[in-house]
Amino acid sequence: MDVQQIAQLFVNGIAVGSIIALAAVGLTLTYGILRLANFAHGDFMTLGAYLAWVVNTSGVNIWLALIFGAIVTVAGMVLSEKLLWSPMRDRRATSTTLMILSIGLALFIRNGIIFIWGGSNQSYALPVADAIDIFGVRVAFYRIVVVILAILAIVSLHLLLQNTKIGKAMRAVADNVDLARVTGINVDRVVIWTWAIAGTLTALGGGMYGLITGIRPNMGWFLILPMFASVILGGIGNPYGAIAGAFVIGIAQEVTAGIGQQFSIPFLGPEYKLAVALVIMVIVLLVRPQGLFKGTL
């Protein structure tokens, strides 16, 4: 395997890592602020991608379609907060109960998608774009778009968390919800903002995944393990750690799959990409359970 092939795998890994990063940030925010390990997160990601696909294939520009998908996904997450998560918190449901409920919600969303749009793979109505040569590495146009969009989204999130009133309130609630409430912070408003941010990033991640691979009903379920691996690797509750963890997971998956395919290694083929994320997650839990970074906003 020459340097160019390795560089190609790294580029592919960066694109995949960008998508995982957006979804993982939403996942770590909901855990850091709401203490909810949301297994439905991946299926909300799928929902956002399908909503964008429906609008796009009806003749709407892909970027407007992605915005529409994000808006409706946020509405769905806020609805689940009002109907499910808020009543459960009022009843002081255990983390195990919340986790089981999230799995049930994931199954509900996934089967709803299959019921409405079927189980076939779908793709956006996009013009064919030539790959771009960057120092001898052929990079698909939409992979470059995905990385640029992810960078813009991550920078926007950083500015929101560090320089806005709601961002500071979110960090306060993540540190100590009772103290934040005593100091006059509207915790309910922070919760809604958390779902809005998580939903926007998650739907954008789903739409971006559709740009480079296509859309299928179970794609979010297969991405949930890399998401959790990224969150654990980066430190649970730390969005910047989740971003770093996502790039590590994405690059590791693509490089190991490429090496396995090149040298015909039976346990490192493309079908074992999820196993790479699982192995990394297990190693981190064994060696450094708190993750590589401090788990806080």
N, C-alpha and C positions, 0 to 999 in steps of 0.2 A: 504494500500500500504506500503510494508516494505522498509527498507533502500536499499536492493539490487535492487529492482525494480526502485527506484528513481535514484540510481547510474547508472542503465542501460539506463534510459532516458537521463541523463546528458551526458553519453558517446555518445549516438546517436546524441544528440544536438551539441556536440563538432565537430563531423564528418560533420554534415550538416553546422554548422557555419564555418568550414574550407573552404568549397566550396563557400559559400556565400561571405566569406572574400576575396577570390581571385578575384571574379567577381566584388565585390563592390570597391576594390582598383582600378581596371581599370576604373570603372565608375566615381569615385571621382577624379581620375587624369585627365580624359578628361574634367570634369567640372572645376576643379581648374585651369587648364592651358588654355583650349579652351573655357571655359564658355558655354559648350554644355551639356545639359541634354539629354543624348542619350538613347532614348527608344528602339533603335535597339540593345542595348548592350546584352540583354538576348538572342536574336536570333543569334548574332555572337557566343555566348556561345554554342548554339545548333549546329551551323554550325561546330564548332571545334570538337564537340563530334561525329557528323556524319562522318566527314572526317576521324577521327581516326578509327571509326567503319568500314568504307569501306576498309581501308588499313589493319586493324587487321584481318577482316574476309577473307581477301585474302591471309593470311598466314604470315603476318608481325608481329613481336613481338609487344606487346601492348605498350611498352615504346617508341619504334621507331614510332609507329602509333600516339601516343600522340604528339610527336615532329612534325611529319608531319602535323597533324591537326593544331598545333599552328602556323607553318610557313605559311600555306595557309590562315589561319584566319587573320594573320597579313597582308598578301598581300591584302586580301579583305578589311580590314580596311584602309590601305594606299590608295587603289584604291578609296574608298568612300571619303577619304579626298581630293584627287585630283579632282574627278569628281563632288563632291557635297559640302562638307563643306568649302573648300578653296574659290570656287567661291561665295558662300553665304556670307562668311566673307568679301570678297572684295566688295560685294554689300551692306554691312552693314545691313544684315538681322537681324530682331529682334529675341529675344530669343523665342518668341511664334512661329515664322515662322520656326526656327530651330527645335523646339520640334515637330511640325506637320510633318516636313520632316523626322525626325527620326522615327516617328510612321509609315509613309509610307514605309521607308526603312525596318523596322521590318516586315511589312506585306509582302513585296517583298521577303525577305530572307526566311520567314517561308513558304510561299506558293511555293517558289522555291524548298525548301527541300521536301515538300509534293509531288510536281510534279515529282521530280527526284527519290526519295526513298520511296514514299508512306507514308501513315499515320499510319502504324502499329508500335507497340513498337518493339525495337530492343535491342540486347545485344551483348557485346563483346564475342569473342571466348576465354574464359578463363577457366583454370582448376578449378574444385571445390576445395575450400580451407576450412579447418576446422576452426571453431571459436576458439579463444584463450581465456583461462580462466585467468582473471586478478583480483585477490583478490575476487573471487566468481562471478565476472561479466563476462558474455560471450560476447566477442567482435568479430565481424566478421573481418576476416583477412584484407579484402580490406578497411574496415573503418580505421584500423590502418595505412594502406598504405596511405590513403587519408590524414590523420592528419600529418603524417611524411612529405609527399610531400608539403603540405601547409606550414608547418613550414620552410622547406628549401626554398621555394619560397619567403616567407615573409622576412626571414633573408637576402636572396640575394637582394631583393628590398631595404631593409634598407641600406645595404652596398653600393648599387648603388646610392641611393639618397644622402647619407651622405659623401661618400668618393671618388666619381668620378666627373670629370669635367662636364659631361652631367647632372648628378644629381644636382649639384649646379646651372647649367644653368636652369634646369627645375624649381627649387625653385625660382630663380630670376624672371623668366617669370610669374610664378604663382602670385608673389607679385605685379609686375608692368611690363606689357609687353612693354610699351613705354620706360620706363627707362632701361629695359634690352636691348632693341634694340639700344638705344643711347650708352650704354656702350660697344657695339660691339658683343653682343651675337647674334648668328645666330638663330633667332626665328623659321624660317622654319625648320631648322634641329631639334630643340627642339620639334616641333610639330610632326615630323615623329617619333622621339624617343618615344614620348608619346603614339602614336598609336601602336608602336611596343611592348612597355611594356604592355599596356592595352590589346592588342590582345593576347599576350603570356599568361598572367594571366587568361584572360577570357576563352580562349580555353582549358587551363589546368583545370580550374574549371569545364567546361562542360564535359571534359573527365573523371574527377574524379567523377562527379555526375553519369555518366554512369557506373562507376565501382560499385557503391553501389545500384543503383536503376534500371538501364536500360535507354534506350534512346527513346525519343518520340519528334515529331516535335514541340510541344507547351511547352516543359519543360522550355525553356528560358523565355517565356512569363510569366509563373507562378512564376518564380524566380525573375522577375524584381521588384516586389513590395518589397520582403525582401531585395533586393539590395538597393533600394532607401531608405527603412526604416533604413538600416544599415548606409548609407551615411549621412542621416539626423541626426540620433542618435549620430554618432561620430563627426559631424561637417563637413559641406560640404567643400570638398577640402583637407581634412586631411586624408591621407591614413592610418595612425595609428589609428585614431578615427574610420574609416570605419571597420578596422579589429576588434576592440573592440566591435563596434556595431553589427557586423555580428555574433560574438559569443553569444552576449546577445540575438539576434533575434533567432538564431538557437536553443539555449538551451530552450528559452521560448516557442518556437513552439513545440518542442518535449515533454517537461514536461507538458505543458497544454493539449496537445493531449492525452498523457498517462493518466493523471488524469481524463480527461473527459471520456475516454474509460473505465477506471477502475470503476468509480462511476456513469457511465451512465448519465453524464451531457450533455444534448442535444446540447448546444451551445459551447462545448469544445472538440468535437470529432476531429479525424484526418482531416476531410473535412474542418475544420475551421482554419487550420494552417495559411493561408494567412490573416485571420481576426486578428490573434494575432499580426502579423507584422504591419497591418494597425492601430490597436489600439495603439501600442507602438509609431508608427510614429506620430499619431494625438496628443497623450499626450505630446510628446517631442516638437512638433510645438506649442502647447498651453502654455507649461510651460517654455521651454527654446528653442526658435526658432533657435538660433545659434548652437545648439547641445551641447553635453557634453564636447567637446574639442574645442580648437581654430581651426577654419576652414582654415588651411594653410599647405603647405608642410613643 
